[in-house]
């Protein structure tokens, strides 16, 4: 028996984990947990974090692609941190190029007309991945712009991109970060930090407001999906009818050409009456049965 919409939505809600953007975003709204995660990743101390936006949307130009940043926070020094949960690799190079685009959009948003470039702030784009994007088993991959001829020479543009790998096995991290990566990977909760994250996930999932919001989003997604399928079905039927008509018309032309060939009508006459090319008619002539062959009893 098929599940009702409400039953499917409830099941989806119950199965949500920290891997889901909806849950991860709300867990990271806990300032203490978000601050601790950033501190563990970067080995720094942060006095305070602020949330300029719950979800930061940057849409600077009508002709550019807008971006929605899940977790966008700033520390007391003005450093910007964007943290995203990633559960799909996408096409080769897609995530790496997404960080490039996010960086450009953040910079454009931070700097106004007439502001000097040296006022651009330090930024960190952090992707928490449930997979190993680079296949080298590192727990953390950190990228900064460096000189090709002298790899130890950094450009110093203040832009850093970090990919956390929940399946990583290499690279020393502290117990809290290791526990976090294990938890994101769906393994047993281990360590105080992971336990606090798990409790926060459960706290979010018992909130009626969060549940209602998710149900609304789920309904909108399902409606969008159904509309897309229906539009695709209609388009497919239309294309199918058109292709059928074209195919039928083509077969009629071929049958006419075969009949004319059987009557030994000159090829140039067939070419003019059928609209076929001379090469097509010659090919059809080669595959046509010899005269009387269709009446032969086998």
C-alpha positions as a printed Julia matrix, in Angstrom:
298×3 Matrix{Float64}:
  0.0     0.0     0.0
  1.42    3.35   -1.05
  2.27    5.84    1.68
  0.31    9.06    1.88
  2.08   12.37    1.36
  2.02   13.1     5.09
  3.46    9.67    5.89
  6.28   10.16    3.38
  7.03   13.61    4.78
  7.06   12.29    8.36
  9.36    9.43    7.4
 11.71   11.85    5.62
 11.77   14.06    8.71
 12.58   11.16   11.02
 15.42   10.05    8.77
 17.09   13.47    8.64
 20.63   13.57    9.99
 23.41   16.13   10.29
 24.26   15.33    6.65
 21.11   17.14    5.56
 21.52   20.86    4.89
 18.27   21.64    6.71
 19.55   20.08    9.94
 23.18   21.15    9.58
 22.19   24.77    9.12
 20.11   24.76   12.29
 22.75   22.96   14.32
 25.31   25.54   13.23
 23.01   28.29   14.48
 24.13   27.15   17.91
 26.92   29.71   18.27
 29.01   27.65   20.67
 29.0    24.55   18.45
 29.72   26.57   15.31
 32.57   28.43   17.03
 34.09   25.21   18.33
 33.95   23.59   14.91
 35.75   26.52   13.26
 38.34   26.62   16.05
 39.05   22.88   15.67
 39.41   23.12   11.9
 41.68   26.17   11.88
 43.49   25.72   15.23
 42.56   29.23   16.33
 40.65   30.88   19.15
 37.59   33.0    18.41
 36.19   35.35   21.02
 32.78   35.75   19.44
 30.77   35.01   16.3
 27.94   36.96   14.73
 25.31   35.83   12.25
 24.63   38.64    9.77
 22.13   36.36    8.04
 20.52   33.02    8.87
 21.03   32.03    5.24
 23.11   34.48    3.23
 21.88   35.01   -0.32
 24.12   37.0    -2.65
 22.48   38.22   -5.83
 24.48   41.19   -7.07
 23.56   41.35  -10.75
 20.53   40.41  -12.8
 22.73   38.52  -15.26
 24.72   36.54  -12.68
 23.93   33.36  -10.79
 22.82   34.01   -7.2
 24.28   31.9    -4.39
 22.75   30.84   -1.1
 25.31   30.26    1.63
 24.11   27.87    4.33
 26.28   28.99    7.25
 27.69   32.51    6.96
 29.29   33.91   10.12
 31.81   36.59   11.08
 34.17   36.79   14.05
 35.14   39.83   16.1
 37.98   40.65   13.66
 35.62   40.69   10.67
 36.86   37.38    9.25
 34.13   35.67    7.22
 33.43   31.94    7.45
 31.15   30.11    5.04
 30.46   26.47    5.95
 28.57   24.12    3.64
 27.52   20.47    3.93
 28.2    18.54    0.72
 26.81   15.05    0.07
 27.32   14.82   -3.7
 30.45   15.29   -5.81
 28.69   16.42   -8.95
 30.67   16.68  -12.17
 34.46   16.6   -12.07
 35.77   19.9   -10.78
 32.32   21.25   -9.95
 32.88   21.68   -6.2
 36.3    23.25   -6.63
 34.89   25.76   -9.1
 31.95   26.4    -6.8
 34.36   27.58   -4.11
 35.89   29.92   -6.68
 32.47   31.37   -7.5
 31.48   31.64   -3.82
 34.73   33.48   -3.12
 34.11   35.96   -5.93
 30.53   36.6    -4.82
 31.51   37.04   -1.16
 34.25   39.51   -2.14
 31.88   41.47   -4.36
 29.37   41.58   -1.52
 31.95   42.72    1.05
 33.58   45.48   -0.95
 31.61   48.51   -2.11
 32.31   51.01   -4.85
 35.2    53.28   -3.92
 36.54   50.91   -1.22
 40.22   49.98   -1.47
 41.14   46.38   -2.24
 43.28   46.1     0.88
 40.06   46.35    2.88
 38.89   42.96    1.63
 38.51   40.71    4.65
 39.99   37.32    5.39
 37.61   34.61    4.2
 37.32   30.87    4.73
 35.08   28.69    2.57
 34.7    25.31    4.28
 33.01   22.35    2.6
 32.14   19.42    4.88
 32.08   16.45    2.49
 30.64   13.0     3.11
 33.08   11.68    0.47
 36.75   11.99   -0.41
 36.74   14.57   -3.21
 40.44   14.12   -4.04
 40.82   10.41   -3.26
 43.94   10.81   -1.1
 42.32    9.83    2.25
 43.23   13.13    3.94
 40.85   14.31    6.64
 41.45   17.93    5.68
 42.47   19.49    2.37
 43.44   23.17    2.7
 44.02   25.38   -0.33
 45.6    28.82   -0.56
 47.07   30.64   -3.55
 50.8    29.91   -3.75
 53.61   30.55   -6.21
 54.18   27.7    -8.67
 57.97   28.29   -8.74
 58.19   28.66   -4.94
 55.37   26.66   -3.32
 56.22   28.03    0.14
 55.52   31.58   -1.08
 51.86   32.47   -0.48
 50.07   35.19   -2.42
 48.56   36.49    0.81
 45.17   37.4    -0.68
 43.38   36.25    2.47
 41.31   33.56    0.71
 41.31   29.99    2.01
 39.28   27.01    0.81
 39.0    23.9     2.97
 37.47   20.51    2.22
 36.78   18.22    5.18
 36.61   14.54    4.31
 34.32   12.49    6.56
 35.91    9.3     5.22
 39.48   10.49    5.72
 42.09    8.31    7.38
 45.21   10.48    7.13
 46.27   13.73    8.74
 46.36   14.52   12.43
 43.25   16.18   13.86
 42.17   16.64   17.45
 39.65   14.31   19.09
 36.76   16.74   18.67
 37.23   17.11   14.92
 37.78   13.39   14.45
 34.55   12.74   16.35
 32.76   15.29   14.19
 33.93   13.62   10.96
 32.93   10.18   12.26
 29.49   11.51   13.16
 29.03   13.13    9.73
 30.02    9.8     8.17
 27.16    8.11   10.05
 29.33    6.15   12.45
 28.8     5.8    16.18
 29.0     8.98   18.22
 32.42    9.32   19.8
 33.7    12.15   22.01
 32.12   15.08   23.82
 31.84   17.35   20.8
 30.07   14.71   18.68
 27.74   13.96   21.6
 26.78   17.62   21.87
 26.17   17.79   18.12
 23.97   14.69   18.28
 21.97   16.2    21.14
 21.53   19.41   19.16
 20.27   17.43   16.16
 17.67   15.75   18.39
 16.72   19.09   19.94
 16.12   20.57   16.5
 14.05   17.58   15.42
 11.6    17.94   18.32
 10.94   21.6    17.53
  7.47   21.99   16.07
  8.47   25.13   14.18
 11.41   23.39   12.48
  9.23   20.41   11.62
  6.55   22.65   10.07
  9.18   24.51    8.07
 10.61   21.25    6.77
  7.16   19.93    5.87
  6.47   23.1     3.89
  9.76   22.79    2.04
  9.13   19.09    1.45
  5.69   19.84    0.03
  7.11   22.55   -2.23
  9.84   20.2    -3.46
  7.36   17.4    -4.14
  5.09   19.79   -6.03
  8.02   21.09   -8.03
  9.08   17.52   -8.77
  5.56   16.53   -9.85
  5.22   19.63  -12.02
  8.54   18.8   -13.64
  7.54   15.19  -14.29
  4.18   16.26  -15.72
  5.81   18.84  -17.96
  8.34   16.24  -19.06
  5.6    13.72  -19.76
  3.63   16.22  -21.85
  6.77   17.2   -23.73
  7.63   13.55  -24.29
  4.16   12.79  -25.64
  4.34   15.78  -27.96
  7.78   14.79  -29.19
  6.62   11.19  -29.59
  3.64   12.22  -31.7
  5.82   14.48  -33.83
  8.47   11.8   -34.28
  5.75    9.27  -35.16
  4.32   11.54  -37.8
  7.74   12.25  -39.25
  8.63    8.57  -39.23
  5.35    7.67  -40.92
  5.89   10.31  -43.57
  9.42    9.05  -44.17
  8.22    5.46  -44.6
  5.63    6.65  -47.11
  8.32    8.37  -49.17
 10.51    5.27  -49.07
  7.63    3.04  -50.16
  6.9     5.36  -53.07
 10.57    5.35  -54.08
 10.7     1.54  -53.92
  7.63    1.29  -56.15
  9.1     3.68  -58.7
 12.39    1.75  -58.7
 10.45   -1.47  -59.29
  8.86    0.18  -62.33
 12.34    1.17  -63.59
 11.54    4.87  -63.34
 14.74    6.92  -63.9
 16.54    7.93  -60.72
 16.49   11.63  -61.56
 12.68   11.48  -61.83
 12.43    9.71  -58.46
 14.78   12.3   -56.99
 12.53   15.13  -58.09
  9.25   13.52  -57.0
 10.39   12.17  -53.61
 12.74   14.87  -52.36
 15.34   12.17  -51.64
 18.98   12.57  -52.62
 20.51   10.51  -55.4
 22.73    8.72  -52.87
 19.68    7.75  -50.77
 17.88    6.37  -53.81
 20.95    4.37  -54.92
 21.28    2.93  -51.41
 17.6     2.01  -51.46
 18.06    0.38  -54.86
 20.88   -1.8   -53.52
 18.71   -3.13  -50.7
 15.56   -3.59  -52.81
 14.61   -7.18  -53.75
 15.14   -8.22  -57.35
 12.1    -8.17  -59.57
  9.9   -11.16  -58.78
 11.81  -11.98  -55.59
  8.9   -11.01  -53.33
  6.68  -13.52  -55.11
  9.12  -16.38  -54.76
  7.92  -19.36  -52.67
 10.57  -20.63  -50.26
